Amino acid sequence: MRLLFIRHGDPDYVHDTLTEKGHREAKLLSEIIEDLHIDTAFQSPLGRAQHTAAYSLKKLGITAATCPWLQEFPAHLDINGLEELQKAYPDTFTENDRFRHRIVWDAVPGYWLSHPEYSTPDGWRDSEVSRHSDMIPVYDDVVQNFDKLLAEHGYVRDGKYYRVEKESEETLTFFCHFGVTCVLLAHMWNISPFILWHSLAMAPTSVTEVVTEEREQGIAYFRALRIGDTAHLYTGKEETSFACRFCETYSNTEQRH
């Protein structure tokens, strides 16, 4: 079994679509899509992912099933009345003298790294962020739907690994988003999603590839062959978008903090 996770192109978040640059990136991706040997495709319901997928699906002459659980990980955090979390999630917008809800993975490193529960496989479930957000039910819904899909293709979640009920070398491709990709990888690898949210950067239209490793008959584990690959952008002389990153140095005020 082979899985490809493809992030959407450079985003226009306000209108949930792609910027002009994002369209160029998606077109460059489509020019190499046949080399990825896709069998079955799935896509997020959000516009920026579907607009990215459209170029490649047209090139391949296939369609993609739309999966609501593939949308950008939608868990939100309420930091109102929580001074520690207000410091951990700076620059949160306010409305009517209250902080707006935040996505759960944008905490500053000084906060989550000083609280060991965020780095353990199950400890994050008892964290302050989990207690003040809908993260746990949203996470569980996403991974349960993912596991249901894999089971339909012969790989059944059994504790920490997947039981092989029917061997397969097919390629399932997911046109989706950074946050939800990290959730799925963390689930497959039995680690905290906070580690991947803060340790990986997957640029727009990047390709992440994982394959099953079946060293014992009937038992499968997923191993990454590449994460956030943007070779198609280099080939097309398109600069990689900064939309996956925060500032390289604190004094650089032109980059996202």
FENGI-V722803 format. One record per run of one state. SS is the DSSP state (helix for helix, strand for strand, loop for the rest). FROM is the first residue (numbers start at 1). LEN is the number of residues. If there is no record, write none. Layout:
ss: (SS/SS)
from: (FROM/FROM)
len: (LEN/LEN)
//
This chain:
ss: (loop/strand/loop/strand/loop/strand/loop/helix/loop/strand/loop/helix/loop/strand/loop/helix/loop/strand/loop/helix/loop/strand/loop/strand/loop/strand/loop/helix/loop/helix/loop/helix/loop/helix/loop/strand/loop/helix/loop/strand/loop/strand/loop/strand/loop/helix/loop/helix/loop/strand/loop/strand/loop/helix/loop)
from: (1/2/8/11/13/17/19/20/37/40/44/47/61/64/67/68/71/76/78/83/89/94/96/98/100/102/104/109/113/116/120/123/127/128/132/133/134/135/153/155/159/161/165/171/177/178/190/193/200/207/217/219/230/231/236)
len: (1/6/3/2/4/2/1/17/3/4/3/14/3/3/1/3/5/2/5/6/5/2/2/2/2/2/5/4/3/4/3/4/1/4/1/1/1/18/2/4/2/4/6/6/1/12/3/7/7/10/2/11/1/5/22)
//
